[in-house]
Amino acid sequence: MDRRRFIQQAGAGVVVVAFGGSLYGCGAKEPEEAADEPAMHEMRADGRPRVPPGQGPLRRLRDMPAAPAEGDPKPANFRLQIHGAVRKPIELDYEGLLKLPRTEQASDVHCVTGWSLLGAEWTGVKLTELAELVGVKDRARYVIFEAAHGYTANVPLGEALTPFGLVAYRHRGDPLATANGAPVRALVPDLYFWKSAKWLTGIRFSEVDEPGYWEVRGYNNHADPWKEERYA
């Protein structure tokens, strides 16, 4: 669809994208999914409201199917390339990823269509751990998440390598659902959730910014939920 109509529909909470000849969407929250309102008044340690402007909390992570654009959910077929501006590029299979130090954390996530999941439980490997493993070069400034079917999402290096940046393989103690990126997805909780690429296949450290799939289609290049950086 043309860019103007794309952004109009996105602003209405209907996000669709052509991928391999099919359409898929993130969707606005349904009333029966809404969480209790008291969370709307909680504050974060950094002084910002826990729920960003224009967001409403849900009780569970929404399924965001994208068939047939989704990646291969089989752990046996998983390969993760960590490359770019690094001293020791590597490829990890699923078992290799599980052998790395494991982190369990609760992180809020915020979808650009207006829903948030608070205290979402994730298990995975910290992005800082992977950065140390490959030896990121000083000239690196961005992380480019690479995923199935050529999808990419760009994140400034400092925001990817916070204590909460994760390569996640479990949610609420269970393996990720296919619709939510199985077997592995990225997690950058303080940016809109589209930056946390599903069906992850690569992490590339880059010297230059490379706007990703959504960013070249009218979405904000940075995606800070508290500034409501939804659209370019």
Phi and psi in degrees as a GROMACS rama.xvg file:
@    title "Ramachandran Plot"
@    xaxis  label "Phi"
@    yaxis  label "Psi"
@TYPE xy
-70.9892  158.994  ASP-2
-60.9997  -41.4659  ARG-3
-61.0567  -47.8201  ARG-4
-67.2857  -34.8387  ARG-5
-58.8847  -47.9416  PHE-6
-71.067  -35.2185  ILE-7
-61.6557  -44.8081  GLN-8
-67.9819  -38.5151  GLN-9
-62.5764  -41.4252  ALA-10
-63.9327  -23.8832  GLY-11
-85.8114  0.442093  ALA-12
91.5535  10.7711  GLY-13
-113.725  104.365  VAL-14
-106.273  116.687  VAL-15
-129.007  153.055  VAL-16
-149.228  138.153  VAL-17
-78.9499  126.049  ALA-18
-144.737  108.252  PHE-19
62.5419  31.1166  GLY-20
85.5679  2.3364  GLY-21
-122.944  165.773  SER-22
-113.317  145.668  LEU-23
-146.118  160.554  TYR-24
-141.569  159.451  GLY-25
-89.1246  -44.2152  CYS-26
81.1836  145.865  GLY-27
-78.2727  163.718  ALA-28
-70.5801  144.887  LYS-29
-89.1789  146.575  GLU-30
-56.326  -38.2389  PRO-31
-71.6576  -11.3465  GLU-32
-91.4975  -11.5939  GLU-33
-62.9256  139.763  ALA-34
-88.341  175.557  ALA-35
-64.0291  146.336  ASP-36
-72.141  -26.0198  GLU-37
-52.5025  -30.3705  PRO-38
-60.3106  -24.6264  ALA-39
-62.5728  -19.6914  MET-40
-106.016  1.45377  HIS-41
-77.1577  153.254  GLU-42
-117.549  151.325  MET-43
-85.8438  167.642  ARG-44
-63.722  -26.3684  ALA-45
-85.8249  6.66553  ASP-46
89.5652  -5.30137  GLY-47
-86.8858  151.987  ARG-48
-62.3738  142.79  PRO-49
-62.0554  -37.4604  ARG-50
-101.033  115.037  VAL-51
-63.6276  163.281  PRO-52
-56.5717  141.835  PRO-53
77.6348  8.64959  GLY-54
-112.878  153.254  GLN-55
-133.6  134.984  GLY-56
-75.8629  145.506  PRO-57
-108.379  168.913  LEU-58
-88.744  -23.1673  ARG-59
-148.134  162.711  ARG-60
-69.1537  126.768  LEU-61
-72.1796  139.448  ARG-62
-71.1952  134.982  ASP-63
-127.501  71.6576  MET-64
-65.7601  152.385  PRO-65
-141.619  19.3541  ALA-66
-57.9279  139.497  ALA-67
-90.6933  18.6271  PRO-68
-81.3085  -7.70531  ALA-69
-66.702  161.217  GLU-70
-84.4605  -178.293  GLY-71
-77.1501  118.342  ASP-72
-83.0151  -4.06857  PRO-73
-76.2042  119.978  LYS-74
-56.1648  -33.8391  PRO-75
-63.7538  -24.9031  ALA-76
-97.7366  -0.049415  ASN-77
-74.0814  134.171  PHE-78
-139.105  134.315  ARG-79
-120.96  115.188  LEU-80
-89.2298  127.428  GLN-81
-118.137  112.221  ILE-82
-153.598  -168.382  HIS-83
99.1981  -134.205  GLY-84
-80.8347  68.8342  ALA-85
-135.005  160.163  VAL-86
-86.7758  -26.9524  ARG-87
-137.044  78.1753  LYS-88
-61.02  144.644  PRO-89
-138.333  164.444  ILE-90
-125.582  128.76  GLU-91
-112.45  136.65  LEU-92
-91.8724  -179.93  ASP-93
-63.4834  -42.9124  TYR-94
-64.4433  -38.0194  GLU-95
-64.0646  -38.3882  GLY-96
-64.6565  -41.8501  LEU-97
-67.2134  -20.9364  LEU-98
-78.5888  -15.076  LYS-99
-78.5149  158.531  LEU-100
-51.4087  129.024  PRO-101
-94.5564  140.884  ARG-102
-122.178  134.804  THR-103
-115.038  128.061  GLU-104
-147.155  157.483  GLN-105
-109.028  119.655  ALA-106
-135.512  135.805  SER-107
-73.2445  144.41  ASP-108
-129.722  149.832  VAL-109
-134.157  116.992  HIS-110
-86.0214  142.411  CYS-111
-61.2692  -21.7331  VAL-112
-80.6945  -3.20835  THR-113
117.683  3.27392  GLY-114
-111.132  152.849  TRP-115
-130.662  145.255  SER-116
-114.215  117.681  LEU-117
-95.0109  138.803  LEU-118
66.0339  29.5953  GLY-119
-62.8333  132.4  ALA-120
-93.9348  123.255  GLU-121
-126.258  147.857  TRP-122
-128.598  134.595  THR-123
178.353  -157.546  GLY-124
-116.067  132.064  VAL-125
-63.5163  140.334  LYS-126
-61.518  -31.5172  LEU-127
-64.5659  -34.9484  THR-128
-63.64  -44.1954  GLU-129
-68.9481  -37.4089  LEU-130
-62.7008  -40.2316  ALA-131
-67.6158  -36.4984  GLU-132
-62.2812  -39.9593  LEU-133
-94.1927  -10.7286  VAL-134
69.4546  74.1471  GLY-135
-64.8393  132.736  VAL-136
-76.2131  153.915  LYS-137
-61.1642  -26.8884  ASP-138
-78.2396  -9.90872  ARG-139
-66.2494  136.717  ALA-140
-127.447  -17.0012  ARG-141
-139.539  155.39  TYR-142
-110.965  127.984  VAL-143
-109.773  111.018  ILE-144
-80.9027  128.978  PHE-145
-110.529  138.613  GLU-146
-142.656  -176.546  ALA-147
-55.0677  145.549  ALA-148
60.8281  29.646  HIS-149
80.9965  6.63876  GLY-150
-65.1148  139.439  TYR-151
-136.813  155.986  THR-152
-140.986  131.134  ALA-153
-103.233  136.876  ASN-154
-139.407  132.51  VAL-155
-56.0823  141.665  PRO-156
-53.9697  -45.8135  LEU-157
-64.3821  -26.9188  GLY-158
-87.15  -25.0179  GLU-159
-75.7852  -37.2994  ALA-160
-96.9758  42.8634  LEU-161
-83.4243  171.909  THR-162
-62.2972  -12.1361  PRO-163
-108.647  -2.94416  PHE-164
-69.8164  132.437  GLY-165
-143.444  149.657  LEU-166
-101.99  106.113  VAL-167
-98.4715  139.138  ALA-168
-127.239  -1.31197  TYR-169
-139.3  149.603  ARG-170
-134.483  125.297  HIS-171
55.9776  34.5174  ARG-172
84.1994  -7.58546  GLY-173
-108.136  153.504  ASP-174
-55.1215  148.829  PRO-175
-58.4248  142.03  LEU-176
-70.5887  151.869  ALA-177
-55.4321  -42.4559  THR-178
-65.3527  -17.6156  ALA-179
-111.613  22.3571  ASN-180
108.169  11.0558  GLY-181
-52.9206  141.56  ALA-182
-90.2582  -12.4997  PRO-183
-144.965  138.397  VAL-184
-134.426  162.843  ARG-185
-81.8614  159.68  ALA-186
-143.607  114.074  LEU-187
-126.583  85.1722  VAL-188
-66.1815  -22.4352  PRO-189
-89.8353  8.39605  ASP-190
-119.586  159.812  LEU-191
-51.8593  148.412  TYR-192
-65.9037  -18.5881  PHE-193
-65.6581  -21.5041  TRP-194
-71.127  -20.0716  LYS-195
-88.5369  78.8745  SER-196
-57.7756  134.86  ALA-197
-86.5718  165.124  LYS-198
48.8535  51.4827  TRP-199
-63.6929  134.886  LEU-200
-123.529  -18.6618  THR-201
-157.012  151.861  GLY-202
-127.122  112.77  ILE-203
-114.936  124.617  ARG-204
-90.0714  126.396  PHE-205
-125.277  148.682  SER-206
-79.5693  -24.159  GLU-207
-123.115  155.173  VAL-208
-74.7859  139.121  ASP-209
-133.403  93.087  GLU-210
-50.0167  138.6  PRO-211
-92.3022  -162.241  GLY-212
-56.7109  -51.8529  TYR-213
-74.6641  -33.8724  TRP-214
-64.6897  -34.2612  GLU-215
-83.0915  0.0992521  VAL-216
-113.746  25.3309  ARG-217
104.476  -0.720479  GLY-218
-91.5035  156.9  TYR-219
-63.4613  141.268  ASN-220
-72.8655  -24.0412  ASN-221
-99.6351  -54.2727  HIS-222
77.8059  48.9956  ALA-223
-85.7113  116.665  ASP-224
-63.7742  -31.8677  PRO-225
-74.8454  -20.2275  TRP-226
-98.6648  3.24763  LYS-227
51.2565  46.4304  GLU-228
-81.8617  70.5673  GLU-229
-85.3854  -48.2298  ARG-230
-122.274  156.141  TYR-231
